[in-house]
Amino acid sequence: MMKISSFKPMKRKWWVIPLSLMACNYGSVVAAPNILDTDIKETTVLQESVSGIVTDAGNSQPLAGVTVKVKGKDIATQTGQDGRYSISASIGQKLEVSYLGYDIAEQTVTSSTLNFKLTNEASSLEEVVVVGYGTQSRREITSAVASVKEKDFNSGGMRNPMELVQGKVAGLNITSPQGSNPNGGTNIQLRGMASLKGTNSPLIVIDGIPGGSLDLIKQGDIESIDVLKDGSAAAIYGTRGNGGVILVTTKKGKSGIPMFEYYTYAQKEMVNRKPSMLSADQFREYIVKGMDKPDLDLGSSTELYDELINKDNFSHFHNFVASGGGEKSTYRAAINYELAEGVAKASSRDQFGGRFNFTQTGLKDRLTMSTNVAANFIKSDLLGGGINNDFTSVDYGKTTGGDFEQAIQRNPTAPIMNPDGSFYETQGYNNYNPIARLANRIFERNQQTFSGDTKLRLQIIDQLSVSAFGSYVRQNFNDRMYRSINDWDQRLNSTYRGMAYAAKRNELAWSKTFESTIDYHQTFNDRHKVTGLLGYSYQYSTLERFNMANNGFTTDGFLDWNMGAGNALIDDTLPRPSMGSFKEDNTLIAFFGRVNYNLDDKYFLTAILRREGSSRFGANHKWGNFPAVSAGWNITNESFFANKAIVSNLKLRAGYGVTGNQGIPNYQSILQLSTGGVYPIIGGEYNQTYGPSVNPNPNLKWEQKAETNIGVDFGFLNNRITGSLDVYNRNTTDLIFDYLAQQPSYTKDRIWYNVGSVNNKGVELQLSAAAISKADFIWNIDFTGNYQKNILTKLSSDVFKSNWIPFGGLPSPGNLGDAIRLEEGGEIGAFFGKRYAGLTDDGKWLFYKADGSAAPTSEINNDDLTYIGNGIPKFQASLSNRFSYKGFDLTVFLRGKFKYNILNTADMFFGNKKWVPNNVLESAFTTHAKLDDNPQYSDYYLENGSFVKLDNITLGYTVNTKTDYIRNLYVYVTGRNIATMTGYSGVDPELQDTGFDGGIDSRGFYPRTQSWSIGLNIGF
């Protein structure tokens, strides 16, 4: 492979894990005798050794690493690899046994032998589920709530914590449109689109912090991820609950002996599927000779795609944890390091950080304080793959895939470098040399993220407690960009005249939250259980940004570290330097309450009301009310219900809830000023003018989603088969959109107003089954599936009108317009365009007109266009099979999306011989060999996108250690994105499908990969 020297300075990577800080021994606390007590009676308590074995109640397998403690004492131990334990305890004392993923068990010591059988939470209706500002047992849940515990997470190296539950929750759509790009984002959507201008993603709540940063969450630190799917569950979060709520709960310390844990994996990625562009030999055969274009043979044979691939990529992750504590206080501290190298060159993410939790109870067990602190520091190389570096773009900093677009279309007979060592640049349309850019440019980001929170809880009486919670989250980005004097864009005959360019962009976002709650719980006559919650919430968020750019640097010696050295500051003939700054803020205040009622564990009722105010809305609509009510009926607890051995659980649920959406830009309801032209003053100088930039709207208000959800939870054959079925109907009204405004009386030509509405409806199914459960062999099956349909039911009013909204603008050349149209009564994601009717004898396009006749492109007008497909999957499903045999376990996970179309824009342009003199795909001379016309957008390039992926295979082994130093040892190998079954001809059928422009496979892309990782989880 060709090695290219770069002007970039050599970087050293170092990191140190301060193990010494964790090697603290927390000793037992011994109570001193009360020497003031004169009436002392001597009592001798006989301590004896109590031993036994702890097993899984379902399969009788021994459980290693289980905590066994004497209740009320600071005496604890853990089971060995064979599940056995030994502890000092006296007759009459109680032993408490706890283990992650199992219900806590408790027994009184009556002899020297005491065995325990633990019940798996997954098979228990007492499983605790986080529901927002509290928890509930699974049997009391009346809304659509899904819970995924750590043992059910996806395995392998994950770029985003949400990938741990990809395919695990019915209706939750998680996609990575940039593939395995270590700096690529993850798009999350629950139950479809609900807003045109507002947020469509769920609210992320981490340990009680609304809008917490996922960068602070690492594998091994998460205990559970709970998803509030319907309005009756999400209404407790009011204006931010339109897209649902995802609650992330991190692990906390547990009382007992001090423990250490170490999580690590190493990962390698390979390109999964490569586009079929012409090789140099094929280019000479089909184009140079076949099309008689000898001048296009530039004398070399270059595999540009391979030159862009980082074949030496190697990613690794480390998380070291210390935890423990006594009866009254616990702690958990973790430090982590991760190097994620992308499959594209100059694409990496180097980060380290830590998380600390401390909890203490005192004041006779009535006051509890819990504190979490987390920090993360990231250095990213954003250059690889092609990057959007436009400060003003909403897609700034995102990978465009432009480098790999060049790998398809650049002439493969063109060399990468000239004989003199400079880079060779082809002069075709939309051409550049991506290898030259990697050598002559810098685009790096330094990111620091911090989060801290504290909660105080005071138990006033047994039935009543009050709490106060405060948090602070801070995130800072520092971006640096540089183009060398050797870069093609800076060449001598350009406007930069052979001098370099530098730019910087800094962004700081922080938020502070304060919440206080009052909790009440009481049981009357052993039948009526009532819990209540009252709360207050305040959150203030702000964002500030600064950017500058300069050029005219005559040397690369300073890079971007001497911005004032650029000659553009004093030379008006160079492109003008720029500078900008910005700041915005937002305040959210809410009062909320919730009441839960349980009658005889048969009938359940929940009512919620949240009243919330936001600074983002107009003076006439600052506040909104968000009510919800839900009910449940546990039929299996009725006296008339028989045959519980077959139907072991049957509960009906029904809920209705209203949520809001405040996820719009700030200040849209008030008058804003911006700069305009300049005006002359005395002396020939000019001053800046200012004027309105938006039309104020004091009536701008919440988008409101009213959702009805009906569900059933069921279990058969003593809960060997369990699941839930939900049917929902969501109507979102007062959709915000920027409409044309009449001038006069409005100052500007656009205004944000509440007009539209959208309807989402769907069905979700979740199933789990213990297919085989024997002493040595276990087979568990999990299935999720959902159907959804999204329709824009209203777009215009008597005053503000819009015929349709276009999405998916197609690239040049050809002025092909937009691929997707959204109009009143239409489905979201609908492709709108021409219908293919065939080709003429000389290879020219024919399309259907509205009357059904065929006509050439020149005779097709807007009246002939129609809806031709849809890019949003109607169905999604996943299937997980987990097999356990003695110490081995094997997980096979499949995932798929069905009934949707993909617009193959790469084939539209690169599969057409008219793209010559650039390179083309093989399909230009095979599938589309008869075509001899310019690219046109039509249903000819729409393909069936349905697919099934063998998404994850994990083989693990639990090592039977026989040492006092190693508590548990688990090793595994994971393969991800192993195989894809699809009829789609492009690189990957899994595309961006969480927005309004879903289903468009763009020309630029980041390579899709198959990854293999080997990991180790060890407890000391």
SEMARDO-943445 format. One record per residue (C-alpha): x, z, y. Coordinates in steps of 0.001 Angstrom, whole numbers, padded with zeros to 6 digits, always signed. Each point is the difference from the previous one (the first is absolute). Layout:
BEGIN
XZY...
//
This chain:
BEGIN
+000000+000000+000000+001186-000814+003477+001241+003009+001985-000527-000107+003726+001950+002139+002370-002001+001830+002622+000871+001486+003312-001978+003141-000916+002046+003199-000218+000477+001567-003436-002432+002812-000687+000742+003052-002102-002760+001653-001966+000263+003719-000566-002315+002794-000855+000453+003533-001172-002411+002159-001888+000594+003589+001081-000595+001557-003390+001527+003220+001187-002996+000575+002283-002267-000107-003003+002015+002199-002316-001611+003173+001305-001211+002614-002485-003258+001626+000951-000044+003361-001715-002916+002132-001000-001539+002438+002465-000189+003561-001374-002401+002467+001585+001535+003366+000931-001781+003169-001162-002059+001962+002522+002170+003101+000478-002648+001663+002223-002387+000306-002924+000442+003555-001281-002427-000340-002883+002069-002227-002229-001023-000683-003538+002517-001631-002267-001358-002970-001896+002008-001995-002462-001090-003633-000331+001360-001557-003148+001341-003467+000715+000274-002349-002930+000915-003599-000529-003025-002267-000143+000558-003491-001370-002063-003005-000949-000470-003713+000353-001838-002038+002655-001651-003220-001175-002286-002738+001277-003561+000819-001020-000764-003676-000555+002814-000977-002369+001737+003296-000904+003326-001314+001346+002369+002706+001345+000442+000017+003767+003455+000476+001515+000638+001452+003447-003235+002025+000159+000169+003061+002271-000999+003267-001714-000231+003050+002252-001245+003567-000123-002913+000067+002383+000613+002268+002966+003702+000357-000806+003113-001882+000989+000783-000801-003621-000101-003591-001203+001563-002439-002411-000474-003542-001220-000598-001617-003362+002802-001869-001711-000057-003502-001374-001900+001256-003067-002685+001616+002183+001087+003554-000899+000530+002876+002417+000989+003661-000023-000729+002513+002758+000017+003751+000534-003536+001386+000365-001998+003015-001045-003266+000337-001864-002925-000461+002412+001863-002126+002507-001112-003584+000589+002088-003121-000469-000762-002987+002227+001085-003471-001126+000154-002979+002374+001204-003575-000288-000439-003058+002209-002969-002089-001140-001574+002834-002031-002460+002785+000721+001475+003477+000467-000461+002210-003077-000035+003797-000152+000003+002497-002908+000405+003760-000431+002964+001193-002050-001262+001626-003210+002941-000586-002306+003547-001357+000020-001235-003533-000666-002185-001919+002458-000600-003754-000231-001591-002215+002673-001825-003317-000129-000168-001720+003385-002809-002344+000973+000965-003211+001769-001521-000256+003473-000945-003605-000660-002426+001188-002679-001280+002970+001969-002861+000060+002470+001818+002833+001771+002677-002391+001289+000653+000774+003654-000559-002922+002360+001107-000067+003639-002962-001001+002181+001244+000488+003556+000390+003451+001590-000351+001521-003448-000367-000546-003732-002810-000176-002527-000179+000040-003752-000726-003391-001534-003384+001170-001320-001201+000820+003537+000914-003336+001588-003045-001868+001352+001779-002917+001690+002146-002930-001140+003414+001659-000283+002904-001119-002185+002977+002172-000885+003317-001123-001492+002467+002621-001203+003767-000444-000280-000078-000533-003765-002188-003087+000529+002126-001633+002730+001538-003426-000557+003604+000181-001171+003113-001664+001377+001502-000424+003445-002657-000166+002723+000547-001305+003535-003077+001912+001238-001623+003181-001390-003374-001768-000123+001371-002324-002674-000070+003032-002302-003800-000348-000184-000255-003796+000149-002731-000963-002459-000868+003642-000706-003019+000353+002330-002971-002343-000228-000626-001682+003370+003424+000858+001447+001928-003205+000717+003767+000386+000486+002087-003118+000605+003573-000723+001054-000158-003408+001733+003793-000085+000337+000576+000725-003667+002859+002366-000741+001507-000229+003483+001383+003528+000538-001112-000169+003641-003342-001650-000707-003273+001755+000659-002737+000944-002439-003578-000909+000908-002728+002414-001071-003725-000629+000076-002921+001852-001542-003346-001685-000719+000605-003056+002164+000183-000835+003697-002023+002048+002469+001253-000946+003482+000987-003076+002033+002277+001741+002492+000319+003540-001341+001919+001508-002870-000916-001126-003505+002489+002200-001852-000821+003462-001361+001078+003086+001890+003071+001556-001647+000019+003811+000022+003181+001678-001272-000248+003739-000629-002738+000218+002603+001709-002167+002647-002278-002909+001008+002075-003141+000359+003060+001488-001711+002997-002259-000616+000399-001445-003500+003744-000372+000663+000251+003751-000536-001478-000089-003515+002294-000616-002960-000447-000342-003726+000097+003386-001643-001480+001731+003061-003653-000990-000467-002404+002169-001964-003147-002077+000414-001592-002824+001978-003742+000361+000610-002170-002767+001439-003236+000630+001928-001756-003306-000569-003528+000261+001391-001485+001058+003312-001359+003327-001253+003551+001072-000926+001869-001544+002945-002429+001211+002711+001971+003242+000292+002658-002152+001740-002530-001687+002297+001400-002786+002151+002933-000725-002290-001967-000139-003243-001394-003548+000186+002656-001359-002338-000095+003045-002289+002487+002852-000231+003062+000454-002221+001169+003599-000406+003597+000506-001148+000912+003465-001250+003675+000806-000460+001417+002469-002491+000444+003632+000969+002164+002747-001421-001263+002220-002813+000788+003597-000744+002329+000612-002886+003594-000673-000853+002002-002258+002345-000094-003602-001164+001838-003201+000788-001277-003541-000512+001708-003340+000344-001792-003355+000205+002012-003192-000018-000227-003659-000875+002082-003142+000341-001648-003375+000440+000932-003660-000240-002150-002906+001198-000076-003635-001047-001894-002943+001460-003194-000339-001994-000962-003586+000848+001780-002573+002111-001671-002886+001883+000481-003409-001641+001763-001836+002845+002179-003018-000687+003566+000674-000995+002805-002061+001558-000013-002392-002974-003794-000368+000135+000156-000534+003773+002437-002872-000482-002126-001486-002787-003456+000289+001588+000784-000301+003717+003446-001506+000619-000453-002668-002671-003745-000001-000673-001007-000112+003661+003101-001949+001063+001350+002554+002473+003776-000055-000534+000694+001712+003331-001594+003211-001377+002753+000513-002567+002300+002422+001798+002507+000229-002826-000422+003530-001345-002073+001783-002632-001324+003289+001321-002313+002565-001620-000995+001706+003251-002593+002198-001698+002662+001477-002272+002355+000498+002941-002634+002185+001682-000498+002223-003037+001852+003290-000285+000772-000156-003707+001983+003242+000245-002955+002026+001266-000041+003550-001323-002417+002682+001159+000146+003680-000848-001957+003135+000866+000819+003702-000232-002162+003043+000688+001360+003485-000666-002426+002932+000130+000353+003781-000009-003104+002172-000320-001137+003456-000956-001074+003253+001549-001482+003379-000675-003509+001399-000154-000493-000191+003782+002125-002948+001107+000964-003407-001351+002209-002811+001140+000825-003595-000865+002874-001955+001545+000881-003620-000712+002650-002359+001276-000018-003697-000784+001991-003171+000388-001031-003595-000632+001723-003345+000311-002423-002887-000423+001650-003408-000090-002265-003014+000163+000364-003144-002040+000663-001857+003264+003372+000350+001684+000117+002201+003126-003161+001814-001101+000467+003694-000695-001201+003498+000785+002401+002951-000099-001651+003390+000462+000399+003719-000538-002175+002980+000783-001480+003238-001200-003131+002089-000306-000410+003783+000073-003052+002146-000732-000310+003766+000323-003079+002120-000697-000334+003745+000373-002890+002405-000488-000145+003506+001480-002191+002512+001785-001386+001127-003356-000395-003617-001096-002240-000820+002955+002397-002052+002148+001691-003154-001241+002412-002196+001897+001054-003422-001289+002552-002258+001672+001100-003559-000741+002943-001750+001630+001098-003537-000852+002447-002481+001484+001185-003470-000881+002742-002232+001428+000002-003724-000709+002382-002833+000772-001462-003418-000764+001447-003479-000018-002973-002147+001033+001776-003335+000288-000374-001371-003528-002851-002346-000822-000655-000958+003613-001365+002389+002611-002424+000002+002914+002028+001283+002959-002544-000718+002738-000489+003251+001937-003512-001037+001078-001282-000945-003481-002233+002281-002067+002115-001128-002962+003280+001035+001630+002524+001218-002575-001834-001495-002971+001666-002346-002447-001277-003546+000500+001578-001499-003108+001438-002752+002179+003359+000057-001776-001599-000858-003320-002171-002620+001666+003303-001615+000936+001139+000334-003627-002867-002307-000981+000116-002557+002783+003703-000252+000931+001721-003121-001307+001733+001141-003237+002806-002548+000512+000945+001695+003283+003003+002339-000159-000215+003565+001255+003300-000201+001854+002103-002648+001652+003613-000626-001063+001199+001881+003101-001798+003191-001110-002933-000295+002404-003550-000141-001285-001727-003316-000608-003365-000365+001734-002522-002632-001074-002026-001540+002806-003353-000513-001776-003322+001430+001171-000168+003810-000139+003540+000180-001436+002642+002703+000264+002817+001264-002181-001057+003473-001224+003466+000797-001370+001407-000508+003493-002575+002407+001399+000926+002656-002558+003639-000308+001043-000518-000176+003771-002906+002353+000677-000887+003671-000140-003477+001485-000267+000156+003674-000931-002297+002977+000386+000798+003698+000105-003080+002107-000626-000431+003761+000132-003192+001709-001132-000810+003709+000201-003027+002032-000975-000619+003720+000246-003129+002061-000563-001043+003610-000441-003243+001488-001224-001102+003625+000358-002910+001229-002095-001563+003452+000438-002428+001358-002591-002224+002193+002162-002226+001040-002886-000196-001348-003513-002630-002512+001033+001381-001020+003405+003303-001410+001175+001319-001656+003142+002945-002341+000327+002056-001750+002645+002046-003137-000644+002487-001726+002278+002187-003042-000565+002420-002235+001822+001018-003481-001183+002686-002037+001752+001264-003497-000810+002723-001884+001831+001165-003622-000439+003192-001438+001461+000337-003747-000565+003061-002083+000814+000286-003794-000012+002997-002203+000623+000761-003728-000169+003705-000836-000085+001707-002626+002178+000334-001916-003282-003756-000073-000639-001612-003453+000120-002601+001090+002561+002829+001085+002332+001972-003287-000280+001738-001574+003004-002658-002641+000643-002838+002556-000080-001343+001934+002980+002245+002902-001074+003114-002176+000458+001956+001472-002910-000507+003639+000929-001569+002795-002048-003396+001714+000228-000849+003703-000526-003201+002028+000039-001165+003538-000653-003392+001565-000601-000744+003716-000225-003325+001498-001001-001075+003630-000161-003337+001148-001422-001053+003600-000427-003151+001979-000562-000940+003641-000001-002974+001448-001795-001742+003355+000116-002877+000907-002272-001785+003259-000679-002589+000679-002669-002282+002764-001245-000735+000021-003739-002798+001909-001688-000926+000280-003667-002536+002197-001746-001947+000090-003235-003496+001467-000028-001665+001312-003180+002626-001777-002123-001918-003265+000588+000336-001066+003605+003518-000893+001086+000435-000827+003686+003158-001079+001792+000197-000846+003674+002579-001406+002401+000110-000086+003796+002900-001597+001811+001570-001258+003197+002560-002815+000215+002228-001220+002816+002505-002841-000252+002087-001559+002742+002073-003107-000686+002325-002001+002190+002195-003081-000292+002761-001134+002317+002139-003109-000252+002974-001546+001788+001683-003346-000534+002718-002040+001688+001774-003291-000620+002986-001667+001609+002217-003015-000696+003120-001640+001305+002384+002146-002063+003291-001866-000189+001340+002077-002913-001374+001568-003158+002275+002980+000545-002722+002257+001391-002886-001271-002127-003131+001611+001527+001761+003158+001160+000735-001153+003559-003227-001543+001227+001196-000222+003582+002874-002321-000910-002225-003065-000369+000480-002609+002719-003743-000715+000200-000283+002934+002405+002025-001929+002572-000439-003641-001107-003471-001413+000767+000695-003146-002031-000071+001973-003264-003286+001112-001655-001296+002982+001885+000677+003501-001341-003065+002114-000653-001044+003620+000081-003260+001710-000847-001503+003412-000589-003350+001317-001090-001825+003243-000692-003461+000931-001264-001760+003097-001293-003180+001043-001741-001929+003252-000413-002457+000837-002761-002118+003186-000077-002511+000968-002664-002286+002771-001224-001065-000173-003625-001788+001865-002731-000798-000250-003688-002346+001905-002324+000091-000172-003810-002751+001443-002174+000144+000414-003788-003007+001171-001993+000741+001035-003581+002687-002698-000304-002888-002449-000304-000932-000997+003525+002520-000639+002781-000489-000759+003672+002539-000732+002739-000706-000513+003713+002578-000971+002651-000117-000450+003760+002899-000953+002239-000283-000432+003759+002993-001787+001425+001237-001272+003331+002719-002566+000683+001737-001038+003201-000130-003632-001174-003691-000484+000700-002082-000460+003109-001154+002731+002306-003574-000375-001287+000932+000277-003685+002973+002339-000370-001646+002056-002743-001613-000893-003296-001734+001813-002863+000860-000705-003627-002360+001605-002529+000016-000206-003785-001990+001395-002892+000545-000324-003751-001517+001516-003117+000803+000253-003687-001891+000842-003172+001890+001087-003097-002480-001014-002667+002092+001300-002883-000444+003568+001236-003767-000250-000261-001611+001947-002849-001941-003069-001107+003150-002093-000427+000997-000246-003661+002679-001715-002028+002869+001064+002248+002448-000908-002733-000701-003646+000808-000738+000181+003758+002214+002864+001096-000305-000587+003746-002592-001817+002084-000292+000504+003751-001891-002086+002525+001236-000229+003596-001510-001415+003171+001436+000081+003481-000515-001332+003503+002525+000317+002786+000862-001332+003437+003607-000514+001062+001610-001558+003060+002953-002111+001021+002184+000787+002980+002902-002170-001162+000004-002336+002997+002620-000378+002750+000006+002651+002702-001547-000465+003445-002379-002861-000872-002886+001838+001675+001699+000557+003366+001569-002118+002713+003591-001005-000698+002494-001521+002404+002720-002508-000750+002520-001997+001972-000887-003363+001502+001788-002361+002351+002167+000878+002986-000688-000236+003707+002442-000559+002889+000909+002736+002443+002098-000008+003154+003563-001171-000533-000776-002532-002714-000319+002606-002746-002851+000233-002525-001931+002964-001329-001829+000388-003323-003802-000135-000059-002308+001995-002271-003527-000600-001148-002589+000746-002727+001006-001088-003492-003199+000905-001882-003678+000431+000753-000919+003701-000236-002927+000895-002256-001392+003535+000447-002431-000696-002870+002694-000696-002602-000803+002257-002965+000666+000726-003642-000427-002442-002769-002226+001827-002475-000144-000495-003748-003034+001314-001888+000640+000035-003736-002201+000761-002977+001686+000758-003311-001684+000635-003351+002172+001024-002913+000060+001468-003453+002769+001982-001699-000067+000018-003772+001816+001203-003084-000565-000795-003653+001171+001455-003305+001194+003315+001411+001415-001838+003011+002241-002255-002052-001531-002753+002133-000543+000803+003676-000690-002033+003093-002029-000663+003087-002125-002836+001332-000684-000426+003735-002205-002434+001879+000327-000105+003781-001518-001735+003004+001723+000264+003395-001360-001191+003327+002412+000139+002916-001639-000496+003392+001191-000239+003609+003022-002048-001039+002452-000425+002858+001186-003481+000947+001446-001618+003124-002688-002319+001305-000027-002576+002766-001087+001673+003227-001876-001762+002780+002013-000501+003193-001208+001245+002369-001043+002848-000251+002850+000849-002381+003554-000274+001300+001620-001185-003236-001276-002491-002556-000096+002385-003005-001590+003409-000650-000074+002394-002954-003578+000758-001000-002030+001451-002897-002190-002741-001469+000577-000958-003633-000702+001436-003412+001387-000468-003515-001332+000844-003448+002140+000980-002993-001434+000603-003413+001571+000483-003367+000236+001637-003401+002886+002122-001321+000709+001130-003552+002622+002453-001200+000508+000766-003724+002378+002212-001964+000125+000368-003758+002055+001946-002504-000066-002732-002641+002211+001910-002428+000994+003651+000262+002046+001266-002939+002858+002406-000351+002695-002687+000119-001780-002935+001600-002132-000287+003159-001548-003113+001543-001679+000294+003409-001772-002847+001790-000887-000210+003703-002019-002795+001606-001088-000657+003573-002068-002899+001278-001944-000878+003090-002115-002736+001563-000412-000438+003760-001749-002296+002460+000521+000027+003779-002343-001787+002439+000039-000147+003808-003675+000591+000733+000158-000149+003801+002449-001403+002542-001975-000766+003164-002544+001606+002305-002132-001316+002849+002850+000612+002453+003202-000389-002006+000232-002917-002402+002553-001425-002382-000735-002895-002336+002794+000862-002408+003413+001626-000217+002943-002079-001311+002775+001445-002151+002989-001365-001873+001503-002445+002475+001925-002659-001914+003604-000890+000885+001288-003171+001612+000274-002923-000165-003392-001635-000022-002119+002321+002169-002052+000920-003071-001850+002863+001688-001269+003148-001721-000644+000409-003706-002588+002795+000113-003216+000376+001941-002092+003143+000351-003496-000432+001390-003255+001899+000008-001466+000160-003496+003236-001169-001619+002328+001661-002470+003286+001431+001171+002976-002103-001103-001860-003342-000195+002099-003177+000158-001530-002645+002284+001171-003601-000034-000205-003480-001483-001145-000921-003521+002369-002218-001963-001573-003288-001169+003062-001766-001372+002741-002393+001094-000120-003634+000977+001978-002568-001976+002839+000341+002497+000038+003820-000250-001978+000939+003121-002325+002992+000155-003750-000291-000535-002329+002898+000828-003736+000565-000347-002162-000239+003048-003094+002154+000446-002213-002747-001498+002116-000138-003176+001802-003254+000756+003793-000279-000164+001996-000843+003126+003629-000045+001205+001393+002843+002063-000603-001813+003304-003767-000025-000615-000349+003695-000852-001369+002204+002795-001000+003659+000339-003488-000676-001387+001564-000999-003320+001871+003283-000476-001481+002670-002238+000795+003133-001988+002280-000920-002880+001164+003290-001561+000860+003647+000552+003338+001829+000002-001281+003540-000698-000114+001028-003692-003509+000889-001178+001215+002014-002998+003000+002210-000610+000912+001832-003195+002807+001931-001666+000626+001222-003535+002533+002643-001004+000952+000868-003562+002232+002992-000643+001349+000683-003472+001833+003201-000955+001805+000505-003292+001916+003233-000393+002493-000087+002897-000587-003657+000878-002580-001425+002402-000849-003592+000889-002182-001080+002922-001296-003555+000346-001810-000697+003257-001874-003203+000826-001629-000855+003306-001988-002986+001211-002073-001574+002771-002697-002577-000606-002306-002570+001559+001776-001050+003170+001876-002996+001398+003524-000502+001295+000945-002560+002634+003379-001343-001118+001509-000926+003368+003463-000489-001533-001436-002745-002205-001980-001409+002937+003181-000680+001965+002914+000030-002460-001938-001754-002760-000398-003068+002213+002535-002839+000222-000734-000218+003738+002070+003184+000377+003125-002089-000617+002759-000058+001395-000323+003696-000862+000020+001024-003624-003280+000224-001908-001435+001600-003122+000009-001824-003312-003795-000230+000303+000465-002642+002731+001146-002406-002733-002160+001327-002846-003360+001603+000838-000281-001736+003389+001963-003136-000803-002801-002328+001170-000332+001750+003374+001466-001928+002930-001532+001646+003046+000665+002859+002415-000906+003562-001062-003679+000857+000352-001791+003299-000587-002821-000271-002547-001247+001475-003262+002548-002268-001737+002559+002782+000564-002292+002879-000971+000849+001400-003424-001485+002658-002244+001941+003166+000788-001225+002186-002872+002793+001748-001869+000890+002750-002440+003401+001667+000345+001906+001949-002571+000890+002238+002894+001840+002911-001554+001554+000886-003346+001631+003397-000355+001716+001374-003084+000984+003642+000242+001424+002723-002173-000188+003769+000387+003290+001385-001281-000257+003071-002196+002652+002120+001698+001225+003186-001625+001713+001720+002866-000918+002722+002479+001266-002125+002874-002234-003070-000319-003717+000685+000151-001209-003570-000515+001585-003438-000155-001868-003286+000207+001574-003460+000059-001856-003271+000484+000366-003731+000468-002537-001869+002142-000622-003684+000515-002264-001156+002817-001691-003348+000622+000926-001104-003509-002377-002938-000414-002837-001695+001877-002825-001922-001641-001519-002369+002558-000945-003582+000678+001496+000094+003490+002920-002396+000479+001721+001928+002787+002604+002741-000199-002375+002982-000332-003815+000208+000144+000050+003556+001362-000096-000474+003761-001208+001741+003094-003728+000553-000596-000754+003096+002071-000610-001821+003300-002181-002795+001321+002592-002653-000874+000351+000828-003697+000849-002627-002575+002433-002077+002077+003352-000549-001704+002273-000768+002926+003019-002320-000016+002384+002870+000654+000292+002801-002559+002137+002826-001287+000943-000575-003663-002208+001697-002578+002018+001945-002513-000020+001586-003395+001682+003395+000031+001486+002215-002668+000885+003623+000539+001395+002839-002064-000914+003501+001062+000589+003642-000755-002048+003115+000734+001732+003240-000851-000886+003636+000531+002464+002861-000014
//
